[in-house]
Amino acid sequence: MSDDVRDLDSRVRPADAGATPFSPDYEYRVFSLPRGTGRAQARQLLTEQAEYGRWELARVQISFGGGRRVWLRRRIMRVERTL
């Protein structure tokens, strides 16, 4: 993993508690990608999250300055007690 992608990964933050989630069956993670992020770097970051963390792309927002906010989601696994 390149240093640029590693730096982007450190900017990951959970969705705001006050924000209304799209669905209660999913948990969300928001990435903020700076303006200078190339497509290859963004693709590599999102591919790794999808492959290892089982995240899927929910939404992408491109700002006027060229930065991107990416929402990833994954289904919450509800485990029932067996005893």
Backbone as a printed PyTorch tensor [residue, N CA C, xyz], in Angstrom:
tensor([[[  0.8580,  -1.1700,   0.0000],
         [  0.0000,   0.0000,   0.0000],
         [  0.9010,   1.2280,   0.0000]],

        [[  0.6200,   2.1940,  -0.8850],
         [  1.4680,   3.3770,  -0.9700],
         [  1.2230,   4.3060,   0.2100]],

        [[  2.1540,   5.2430,   0.4100],
         [  2.0350,   6.1880,   1.5230],
         [  0.8150,   7.0790,   1.3770]],

        [[  0.4850,   7.4760,   0.1200],
         [ -0.6750,   8.3420,  -0.0890],
         [ -1.9600,   7.6490,   0.3300]],

        [[ -2.0960,   6.3890,  -0.0410],
         [ -3.2980,   5.6450,   0.3270],
         [ -3.3250,   5.4150,   1.8310]],

        [[ -2.1880,   5.1510,   2.4390],
         [ -2.1270,   4.9650,   3.8860],
         [ -2.5580,   6.2520,   4.5880]],

        [[ -2.1360,   7.4140,   4.0700],
         [ -2.5460,   8.6910,   4.6450],
         [ -4.0520,   8.8800,   4.5200]],

        [[ -4.6210,   8.4780,   3.3890],
         [ -6.0660,   8.5920,   3.2140],
         [ -6.7930,   7.6950,   4.1960]],

        [[ -6.2410,   6.5150,   4.4360],
         [ -6.8820,   5.5780,   5.3490],
         [ -6.9180,   6.1300,   6.7690]],

        [[ -5.9520,   6.9670,   7.1250],
         [ -5.9370,   7.5390,   8.4710],
         [ -7.0010,   8.6100,   8.6440]],

        [[ -7.5870,   9.0770,   7.5540],
         [ -8.6180,  10.1080,   7.6290],
         [-10.0210,   9.5330,   7.7610]],

        [[-10.1320,   8.2500,   7.8460],
         [-11.4420,   7.6100,   7.9720],
         [-12.0540,   8.0010,   9.3050]],

        [[-13.3140,   8.3520,   9.2670],
         [-14.0090,   8.6800,  10.5040],
         [-15.4070,   8.0960,  10.4370]],

        [[-15.9720,   7.7360,  11.5680],
         [-17.3220,   7.1820,  11.5470],
         [-18.3400,   8.2530,  11.2020]],

        [[-19.4910,   7.8270,  10.7350],
         [-20.5660,   8.7640,  10.4220],
         [-21.0000,   9.4910,  11.6850]],

        [[-21.4610,  10.7170,  11.5270],
         [-21.8980,  11.5160,  12.6650],
         [-23.0710,  10.8440,  13.3670]],

        [[-23.0710,  10.9330,  14.6960],
         [-24.1420,  10.3160,  15.4750],
         [-25.4740,  10.9920,  15.1980]],

        [[-25.4620,  12.2950,  14.9040],
         [-26.6940,  13.0230,  14.6490],
         [-27.2300,  12.8230,  13.2440]],

        [[-26.4130,  12.2770,  12.3570],
         [-26.8530,  12.0790,  10.9830],
         [-27.8530,  10.9330,  10.9080]],

        [[-28.8490,  11.1090,  10.0700],
         [-29.8440,  10.0630,   9.8970],
         [-29.2710,   8.9930,   8.9790]],

        [[-29.1560,   7.7660,   9.4450],
         [-28.6140,   6.7150,   8.5770],
         [-29.6060,   6.3830,   7.4630]],

        [[-29.0930,   5.8810,   6.3690],
         [-29.9470,   5.5230,   5.2510],
         [-30.8130,   4.3240,   5.5890]],

        [[-30.2780,   3.3870,   6.3460],
         [-31.0110,   2.1840,   6.7140],
         [-30.4970,   1.6860,   8.0620]],

        [[-31.3940,   1.2670,   8.9480],
         [-30.9250,   0.7670,  10.2450],
         [-30.2530,  -0.6070,  10.1580]],

        [[-30.3750,  -1.2780,   9.0260],
         [-29.7700,  -2.6010,   8.8580],
         [-28.2970,  -2.5260,   8.4620]],

        [[-27.8030,  -1.3260,   8.1990],
         [-26.4290,  -1.1510,   7.7490],
         [-25.6750,  -0.2230,   8.6900]],

        [[-24.3580,  -0.4150,   8.7550],
         [-23.4980,   0.5610,   9.4140],
         [-22.7520,   1.2980,   8.3100]],

        [[-22.4390,   2.5570,   8.5620],
         [-21.8520,   3.4140,   7.5420],
         [-20.4910,   3.9260,   7.9740]],

        [[-19.6620,   4.1890,   6.9770],
         [-18.3360,   4.7530,   7.2030],
         [-18.1300,   5.8320,   6.1390]],

        [[-17.6360,   6.9830,   6.5450],
         [-17.4670,   8.1080,   5.6280],
         [-15.9800,   8.3760,   5.4240]],

        [[-15.5790,   8.4560,   4.1670],
         [-14.2170,   8.8200,   3.8040],
         [-14.2470,  10.2130,   3.1950]],

        [[-13.2670,  11.0240,   3.5180],
         [-13.0700,  12.3090,   2.8500],
         [-11.7850,  12.2070,   2.0460]],

        [[-11.9170,  12.2790,   0.7350],
         [-10.7510,  12.1910,  -0.1440],
         [-10.3890,  13.5960,  -0.6100]],

        [[ -9.1560,  14.0360,  -0.4000],
         [ -8.7640,  15.3870,  -0.8040],
         [ -8.7310,  15.5500,  -2.3220]],

        [[ -8.6630,  16.7800,  -2.7500],
         [ -8.7390,  17.1330,  -4.1650],
         [ -7.6750,  16.4490,  -5.0090]],

        [[ -6.4810,  16.3010,  -4.5170],
         [ -5.3870,  15.7470,  -5.3050],
         [ -5.3840,  14.2330,  -5.4300]],

        [[ -6.3590,  13.5750,  -4.8710],
         [ -6.4020,  12.1140,  -4.9100],
         [ -6.7200,  11.6380,  -6.3220]],

        [[ -5.8750,  10.7910,  -6.8520],
         [ -6.1000,  10.2610,  -8.1900],
         [ -7.1250,   9.1360,  -8.1810]],

        [[ -7.6280,   8.8370,  -9.3550],
         [ -8.6190,   7.7600,  -9.4660],
         [ -8.0380,   6.4140,  -9.0470]],

        [[ -6.7950,   6.1820,  -9.4190],
         [ -6.1620,   4.9020,  -9.0850],
         [ -6.0190,   4.7440,  -7.5730]],

        [[ -5.6370,   5.8240,  -6.8840],
         [ -5.5000,   5.7610,  -5.4240],
         [ -6.8550,   5.5460,  -4.7590]],

        [[ -7.8660,   6.2760,  -5.2210],
         [ -9.2070,   6.1280,  -4.6500],
         [ -9.7300,   4.7150,  -4.9000]],

        [[ -9.5270,   4.2120,  -6.1100],
         [ -9.9770,   2.8590,  -6.4350],
         [ -9.2800,   1.8240,  -5.5640]],

        [[ -7.9710,   1.9940,  -5.3470],
         [ -7.2200,   1.0500,  -4.5210],
         [ -7.7430,   1.0540,  -3.0840]],

        [[ -7.9760,   2.2360,  -2.5400],
         [ -8.4880,   2.3560,  -1.1780],
         [ -9.8610,   1.7010,  -1.0390]],

        [[-10.7580,   1.9940,  -1.9780],
         [-12.1130,   1.4410,  -1.9070],
         [-12.1170,  -0.0650,  -2.1540]],

        [[-11.2380,  -0.5320,  -3.0300],
         [-11.1430,  -1.9690,  -3.2870],
         [-10.6810,  -2.7170,  -2.0480]],

        [[ -9.6970,  -2.1700,  -1.3480],
         [ -9.2170,  -2.8180,  -0.1250],
         [-10.2970,  -2.8470,   0.9510]],

        [[-11.0390,  -1.7630,   1.0910],
         [-12.1150,  -1.7320,   2.0800],
         [-13.1890,  -2.7620,   1.7330]],

        [[-13.5150,  -2.8770,   0.4510],
         [-14.5400,  -3.8260,   0.0270],
         [-14.0770,  -5.2670,   0.2090]],

        [[-12.8190,  -5.5240,  -0.1150],
         [-12.3080,  -6.8920,  -0.0710],
         [-12.0970,  -7.3910,   1.3500]],

        [[-11.4890,  -6.5770,   2.1880],
         [-11.1230,  -7.0340,   3.5240],
         [-12.1420,  -6.6600,   4.5940]],

        [[-12.8410,  -5.5580,   4.4180],
         [-13.7890,  -5.1180,   5.4350],
         [-15.2400,  -5.3940,   5.0790]],

        [[-15.4720,  -5.9630,   3.8900],
         [-16.8160,  -6.2800,   3.4050],
         [-17.6970,  -5.0410,   3.2780]],

        [[-17.0970,  -3.9070,   2.9360],
         [-17.8390,  -2.6730,   2.7270],
         [-18.2730,  -2.6000,   1.2760]],

        [[-19.3890,  -1.9150,   1.0160],
         [-19.8340,  -1.6620,  -0.3480],
         [-20.0970,  -0.1690,  -0.4980]],

        [[-20.0000,   0.3180,  -1.7120],
         [-20.1640,   1.7390,  -1.9850],
         [-21.6370,   2.1130,  -1.8880]],

        [[-21.9460,   3.1100,  -1.0630],
         [-23.3240,   3.5600,  -0.8990],
         [-23.5630,   4.8860,  -1.6090]],

        [[-22.5890,   5.8020,  -1.5410],
         [-22.7990,   7.1380,  -2.0990],
         [-21.4590,   7.8360,  -2.2870]],

        [[-21.3840,   8.6940,  -3.3080],
         [-20.2110,   9.5360,  -3.5350],
         [-20.7030,  10.9590,  -3.7540]],

        [[-20.0700,  11.9110,  -3.0840],
         [-20.4110,  13.3210,  -3.2480],
         [-19.1420,  14.0550,  -3.6520]],

        [[-19.2030,  14.7750,  -4.7730],
         [-18.0600,  15.5420,  -5.2490],
         [-18.3280,  17.0070,  -4.9370]],

        [[-17.4040,  17.6410,  -4.2260],
         [-17.5910,  19.0400,  -3.8390],
         [-17.0690,  19.9680,  -4.9350]],

        [[-17.3700,  21.2490,  -4.7960],
         [-16.9340,  22.2350,  -5.7810],
         [-15.4180,  22.3240,  -5.8640]],

        [[-14.7380,  22.1290,  -4.7670],
         [-13.2800,  22.2080,  -4.7460],
         [-12.5910,  20.9950,  -5.3380]],

        [[-13.3360,  19.9530,  -5.6510],
         [-12.7540,  18.7540,  -6.2410],
         [-12.5560,  17.6180,  -5.2580]],

        [[-12.7710,  17.8760,  -3.9770],
         [-12.6820,  16.8050,  -2.9840],
         [-13.8920,  15.8870,  -3.0870]],

        [[-13.7620,  14.7120,  -2.5550],
         [-14.8570,  13.7380,  -2.6050],
         [-15.1530,  13.2030,  -1.2190]],

        [[-16.4220,  12.9930,  -0.9370],
         [-16.8320,  12.2860,   0.2770],
         [-17.4850,  10.9950,  -0.1840]],

        [[-17.0550,   9.9050,   0.4080],
         [-17.5190,   8.5800,   0.0040],
         [-18.1630,   7.9100,   1.2030]],

        [[-19.3820,   7.4040,   1.0260],
         [-20.0720,   6.6560,   2.0660],
         [-20.0030,   5.1780,   1.7020]],

        [[-19.4830,   4.3890,   2.6230],
         [-19.4610,   2.9410,   2.4670],
         [-20.4380,   2.3540,   3.4690]],

        [[-21.0120,   1.2220,   3.1360],
         [-21.9330,   0.5810,   4.0700],
         [-21.6790,  -0.9140,   4.0930]],

        [[-22.0610,  -1.5290,   5.2060],
         [-22.0510,  -2.9910,   5.2980],
         [-23.1710,  -3.4060,   6.2280]],

        [[-23.6960,  -4.5630,   5.9480],
         [-24.8270,  -5.0650,   6.7200],
         [-24.3770,  -5.4090,   8.1330]],

        [[-25.1830,  -5.0250,   9.1130],
         [-24.9070,  -5.3430,  10.5090],
         [-25.2990,  -6.7940,  10.7410]],

        [[-24.3710,  -7.5530,  11.2880],
         [-24.6260,  -8.9660,  11.5680],
         [-25.2000,  -9.0820,  12.9730]],

        [[-26.4500,  -9.4210,  13.0630],
         [-27.0970,  -9.5910,  14.3620],
         [-26.9440, -11.0530,  14.7850]],

        [[-26.3520, -11.2600,  15.9410],
         [-26.1000, -12.6090,  16.4310],
         [-27.0380, -12.8800,  17.5970]],

        [[-27.7600, -13.9790,  17.4960],
         [-28.6530, -14.3610,  18.5810],
         [-27.9390, -15.3190,  19.5180]],

        [[-28.2300, -15.1800,  20.7590],
         [-27.6260, -16.0440,  21.7600],
         [-28.2380, -17.4410,  21.6620]],

        [[-27.4130, -18.4680,  21.7580],
         [-27.8980, -19.8370,  21.5800],
         [-28.1490, -20.5600,  22.8910]],

        [[-27.7010, -20.0340,  23.9950],
         [-27.8920, -20.7110,  25.2800],
         [-29.0680, -20.1700,  26.0290]]])
